[in-house]
């Protein structure tokens, strides 16, 4: 049996080397749909409780919510960090209480106190899907992930 849950997040990014509007800094509402498989627990009636899916995933997804996602070679990155330092928010702000679990793998590194995620590849739905899978695969028996962002979407079955 399969259970699925959806989480929404807001973020800003841009596509380096892209000709068109996406080369400029812009924002999106994104969604992550997680579908997991398991045996139905006769006590609860769930294969995997949806609130448990959301709670685990949100601990990582918080890094992407109301965050800036930049590629590591983006020239804006250093300027953003300098401005944050000048404004006194480089090490976080007392009102920034939505801190996700740290991410530091071959695909992405998070800076929760800065609301910043630095990625190796451009933040397309396909590449975000790859990042989210790398973060969640050890927590669930994932059968399908889908990432949507505006009119764009990508999914993968496992």
Number of C-alpha atoms within 10 A of each C-alpha: 10 16 18 20 17 16 16 17 18 16 20 18 21 21 20 18 9 11 9 8 10 14 13 13 15 13 18 15 14 20 18 23 18 25 22 22 16 15 11 15 11 8 6 9 10 15 17 23 16 16 11 11 21 17 12 13 23 18 14 19 20 19 28 25 22 17 21 22 26 25 20 17 13 15 11 13 16 12 11 15 15 13 12 15 13 10 9 11 15 17 12 17 11 8 6 12 10 14 20 20 16 13 18 14 13 10 17 20 18 23 21 22 18 20 22 23 22 22 23 16 18 21 20 18 21 18 17 22 22 16 20 20 18 14 17 16 11 9 10 16 15 20 17 17 21 21 25 21 19 11 7 11 16 15 16 13 9 10
